[in-house]
């Protein structure tokens, strides 16, 4: 049968079945770091047409078993993403879906020729938010440190406080937008395209693609440093507005030029006896659209037709399936948490508006508790749902960004309560320091009756509970106490554990467990 009608059927099935993931993908493309996303499918189309133009597809009447297996896997991944309400998983299923129909259309032998373009589609997907925040925070710190080194190299006195560059008269914050991810993500796509089109051995291609990481980090750090130099000499306007964005474009173009220079060096000096190629990057345009003219005559077999029908039926069935009623959560709001906990007297405060926005919690409580001159700060956050891209903002991410030096996060097991009410919980523990201030921090994730210390585990537990119980609510509990000059850290540990003996027994009222 002719391919076009059945491709339309398969496309309608994909839209219906992967709808939530595609909508989330469109929303991600509206963010600056993923704004290049719409170009990725176009580049993939070019790579595919170029491969067909150079090596026309031969008829393959063999088994379509591999394509069917990938198709089943795509629907399974998409179904899991739909059930646990995580759009990222749905979009991974969509990428598999595209690959499945390539294999069903061209056959296993011919279809796998197009894996570079198919795999390239991954670069249009956003990173899961909790992974994005970890990478962004680390790159912010690296960019700030190297940027300060550049400023010092120019003979300018400068001080680095966390991710704040202090030039005396001016202070520059190396914010999330300056982490370099806005360059790294599109350069991944560009580096992959360059590696595929490179006319040389495969190890050259791998090196060109991997080089996008250090090139982006170093050039972004250089940009941060040069902004500091320009601000020091010419004023703060060089860190704002059009000039700031123009500097970013200059750095991005410089990164692409550096990658090309690397390809030229590899081609010229590291061929090891191979004949020097006539070109380095093969960008063919003449005749590349020829395969599109022949597309109306392309035929498909029974496997493609069957998969298209199944996909459409699956999509319609999912759209018509009743939406399960949200599970009822019987809990108390954090706003009425007691300000008197045993012998501790508390006073509620509020977060800075920008911090509150980044935190993204549905409810939070921030309070300072005192007892006989001892101080403990309590922060609790509650999220009604941790799916659809939302999630808990871990202190491991925000503390370094605030300038605090973290000794090392480690797990500590503590016992709270006594007798029948005694409970053992694991907490993340670290000593943090800012200037002469030292503090001891405990935190953990409250996940429907579980106390979890690892954010990856918390995410997977939320996925399972969403699937099995229809709940993904949860939150964070963090306690901090200052360490006085000359005070042993063990005394600060005792102080936090004494405070938690009054707090932990009350938590099930605010973070209810799943009833057995």
N, C-alpha and C positions, 0 to 999 in steps of 0.2 A: 504494500500500500504506500501511497505517497506520504512523505514524512510530515509536511507542514500541518495538516489537520491534527495529527496525533501529538505533535509538539505543542500545539495550542492546548490540547486536552491536558497534557502533562504539566504545562505552565499554570493552567487554572487549578489543577490539583495541588501544585506547589504553593500557590498563593493562599488557597483555602487552608491547607494543612499547616503551613509554616507561617501563618499570618502574624501571630504575635511576635515572632522573631524578626520578621521583615519590618514591621512597624518600629520595633526597638532599634533595628539597624538604621533606619531612616533618621530616627531621633539622635543616634550616636553621630551620624554624619553632619549634624548641625553644630556639633562641638568643634572648636578650632583644631584640636589634635587629630580629629578624624575627618576633617573637611575634604581631604583628598579622596575619600572612600568611593564616590561615584566614578572616579577615573579608573579604578581597579578593574571592574568588569570590561571596560573598553580596552584596556591594555591586554587583558586576557583574550578578548576577541581578536585583537591584532596578532598576538602570539599564535593563536590557533590558526587563523587564516594564513599567516606566514608559513607555518609548518605544512599546511595543505598545499600552498603554492609551491613550496620547494620540493615536497615529496607527496604527490597526489595519493589519496587514500585508495587502497586496493580492496576489492570486494572480499569480505570475510563471512563465509556462510557457516562458520564453525559454531560451537556451543556458546551460548550467552549466559552460562552458569555464573561466572564471576560478576557480570553486570547485575544479575538477579540478586546475588548475595549482597552486593553493595547497596542495591535498592532496598532490600529488606532491612539492612542495618540502618540506612538513612531514615526510614519510617520509624524504626524502633527508637533511635536517638531523638528524633523529633517528638515522638509520643512521650518519651521520658521528660523532655524539656517542657512540653505542654502540661503534663501532670504535676510537675514540681514548680511550674510557673517561673521558670528561669529562661529568659529569652536567649541568653548566650548559648545554651545547650541546643535550643531550637535552630539557631543559625548554623551550628556545627552540623546538625542533621541536614540542613539545606545544602551545604557544600558537598556532603556525601551524595545527596540526591542529584546534583548536577553531574558529578562524576559517574554515577550509575547510568544516567541516560546517555552519556558519551560512550560508555562501554556497550550499552545496548544498541546504540545506533551504529557505531563503527566496528564493533566486535572487540574481543579481548586483545588480540594481537595489535590491531591498528589503533584501538582506543587508548592504550597505555602510552602511545607516542605523544599524547597531548597532556601528559601529567604535569609538565612545567606550568602550563597555563591554568590548569585545574587547581594545582596547589597554590598558585599565585592568588587565587580568590580569598585565601585565608587572611591576606593583608587588608582586606576591607572590613574585617570583623574587629570590634572593640575588645580590648582585654577585659576580663572580669574586674569589677571595680576594686575588690580587695587586693588583687594582684597589681593593678594599675597604681594604687596608692603606695604600695611597698616600693615598686620600682621608681616612681616619681620622687618619693622622699629620699631614696638613696642617691638618685641622680642630682637632686637639688644640693645635697651636701657635697658631692663630688665637684659639681660646677662651681659652687661657692669657694671651695678650697683652691681649685686650680685658678679660678678667676682672681682670687686674692694674690696668688703667686705672680700672676701677670701684672697686677697693679704694683706689687712690691718691686718687680723687675724694672718697672718704669721709674723707680725711685720715689714713689708716693707713699707716705705713711698710711697704714690701713690696719684695721682690727676686724677680725671675723668673730661674730657672736652668734653661734648656731648657723643660720642661713641669712643673717643680717650683716652686710658689709658696712662698717663704720668708717667713713672718711673724715670724721670730725664735724665739718659743717653739714654734710649730707649723710644720710643713712639709706642704703639700698637693700631691699628685701629680695632675695632670690626666691621668688614665689614658685608655685607649682607650674605656672605657665613658662617659667624660665628653666625648667628641668632638662629640656632638650627633647622631650618626647614628641613635641610638635614637629621636630625635624626627623627624629629617629623613625617614626612610623612611616611617613611617606618615602624616606630614604630606603627603608627595607624593601618597599615595592620597586623603587627605581633600581636598587642594587640587584634585586632578583631579575628584573628585565635585562639589565646590563650583563649579568652573569649568563643568562640564557642566550643572548645574542652575541656573546663574546666568541671570537674565532681563535680558540686555543684549547689546551688540555683541561680536563675537568677539575684538576686541583687548582688551576688558576681561577676557575669560576667560583669554587668554594671560597677561596681567599678573597676574591672581590666582594662577594656577598657578605662575608663575615667582617670585612673591613668597614662596613657601614657603621658598626657599633663604636669602635674607637674614634673613627673620623668624626662622627656626630658629637660624641662626648667632648672631645678635645676642642672642636671648633665652637661648640656652644659655650664651653668654659672660656675660650678666648674672647667670645662675644661679651660674656659677662664682665670679664676683666677690662675690655676696651670701653664698655659703657661706663665703668667706674672711672677710667682715665678721663673720658670726655666730660663726665659730670664734674669731676674735680677741677678741670680747667675751664669749662664753658657753662656749667650750670645744670640744674636738674632737668631742664627740658629735653636733654639728650637721653633721658631714661623714660620718656613719655611720648605719647601721640605718634604721629607719622614717622618721625625719625626712628623711634624705637622699632616699629614694624618694618621699616625699610632696612634697618640693620639686620633684622632677621632674614629677610629675603636675600640679602647679600651673602650671609653665612650659608644659607641653604644652597644657593647657586655655587658657592665656593666648595661645598661638600661634594656636589656632583662633579665638579671639575677635578677635584682630588681623586675621586674614584676613577675617572677616565685616565688621569695621569698614571695611577697605579696599574690600570689595565695596559697602558702603553709600555710601562717599564717591564711588566711581566712578559709581554709579547716580544719585546726587543732583547731583553737581557737574560731571560730565564726560559728560553725555548729548548736549551740543552740538545742542540743538534738538529732540531726540527727546522724545516724551511720557514723563513719569516713570512707570515701571512700578508696578503695584499691589503687586507683591511683588519681593523681591530674589533669594531662593533658593527655587525651586519644589520643595518637598518634599511631593508628593502621596502619600497612603496609601489614600484611599478608592477602591476599585475596582481598585487596582493588581494584586491577585491574580486578577482576572477572567481574564486570558489563560491562567492555569494550569488553570482549569476547562474551557477549550476545548481544552486540549492533547491529550487522548485522541483527538480527532477529526481532528487534523492528519494530512495525507497526505504521502508522499514519493514522489519519482520514481525512475527507473532509475539515474540518476547517484549518488544518495544510497545506494541499495541496493548498487550495485557497489562504491562506495568503502568501505562498511561491511564487505563480505565481504573485500575486498583487505586492509583494515586488520587484520581478525581473522586472516587467513592469514599476514600479515607478522609479527604478534605471536607466533603459535604457532611459526612457523618460526624466529624469533629465539630464543625460549625453548628450542627443541629443538636449536638449533645447538650443536655441541660447543665447549666452552670451549678456546681455544688454550692450549697449554702455555706457561708463561712462559719467555722466552728465558734461556738460561744466561749468567751473567756471571762470567767468570773474573777475579777481582780480589783484591788484598790488602786487609785491613782497615786503616783509618786508625790503629788502635791500635798498629800496629807500624811506623809511619812513623819513619825514623831520627831520633834526637836529635843525631846528628852529621852535619851537612851541610857538606861540604868543611871550611872552617876555623871554621864556626859550631857552637857547642855549645848544645844546647837543653834545656829542662826543661818537661815537660808539666804543665798545670794544668787546672782544671775550671771550667765556667761556673756562675754562680748558678742555682739550681734553677728560678726563675721564668723567667730568660732561656732556659734550656735547654728549658723547656716551650713557650715562644713560638716558639723556633727550629724545633722539630718535626722535627729531623733524625734519621735512623736511626743515623748515626754522626757523630761530629765529633772533631776534633783541635784543641786550643788549646795552643800552646807558645810560650815566650819563648826566643829564640836570641840569643847574645852572641858578639862577636868583637872583641877589643882595645878594649873599652869601648863598642862600638856595640851597639845593641839593636834587634831586630826581633821583632814579635809576629806569629805565623802562626795563622790560623784556617782550617780546611778542614771543610766539611760534606758529607755524602753522603746522598742520598735514593734509596731503591730505586725509587720511583715518584713522578712529578710529576703524576699524574692524580688523579681523584676528590677534587678540592679541595685536595690537598696541593701544596706548592711551596716554592721557596727564598725565604727571608726576606732581602731585600736590605739591605745596609748603608745605602743611601739612605733607608730607612725608620727603622731603629733608631738611627742616630747622632744625628739631631736630637732624638729622644725622650729620649736620654741627656744632653741639655744641650749637645752639641757644636755649635758654629757652623761650617757648611760654606761655604767660600769659593765654590766652584762645581765641580760635577762636569764633567769633561772627558775626552775620550778621548785616550789616549797610546799610540803604537806603540813597543814596545820589542823589542830583539833580545837573545836569550839563547843561550848556547852559542857554539860557534865551529866553523868548518870544516863538515864534513858534518852535524854535530849542531846547527848554528845554526838557530834558530827565531824567527819573528816573530809576536808576539801583540799584541792590543789589550787595554788595561786601562782601567778607569775610575779616574781620578786626582782627588784633592782634598786641599787643606790644610784641616785642621779645628782648631778652637781651643776650649778650655774654660778660662776665666780666663786665666792666663799660660801655660798649656800649649798647645803647638802640635805637631801630628803630621801626617805625610804618609801617605795611604792609597791603596793600589792594591786593586782587586778585579775579578774577572770570574767568569763562570759556566762551569764545565766541563761540557760537554754531549756526552758520547760521542765524544770526539775533536775537538770544536770548542771554541774559546774565544770566548764571546759576551759582549758588554758591555751589551746591552739586554734587560731582563726580558721585554718583549713578544715580542721575537724568540726568546728562549729558550723561551717558552711554545709558540709556534707550531712551533718545531723539534721540541719534545717531542711535540706532537700528530702531526706527520708521522712521526716515528720510531716512535711507538706503533702507527700504522697500518701502516707499511711493514716494520718490523723487530720489533715487539712489545716495544720497550724505551723506557722513559722515565726511566731512572735518570740521575743527574747530581748536581752539587753546586756549591759555591762555594769560591773561593780568595780569601782576603783577607790582605794583609800591611800592617802599620803600623809606622812608625818615628818616634820622637820627634825633634823639631827643637829643638836646643839654642838657648838665647838667643844671638842674633847669628850663628847658622849660616845659610848660604845654603841655600835650598830645593834647589838643584841638587845639593848634596852628599848630601842625604837621598835624592834620586832615584837617585844613583849607588849608595848603600848598598842600597836595595831591589833595584835591578837586579842588583847583584853577588850578593845573597842568592838571587834567583830563578834565577840561572844554575845553582845547585845543586839547586833545588827542581823547576823545570819539567820537566827530563828524566825525573824519577821519577814524574810524575803519571799517565802512561798505565797504570802498574801498579795504581793506586788508582781511577782514573776511565777504564776501558778504552773504546777507540773501537769503533765498529761495524766488524766485519771486512768487507772488500770481497769 
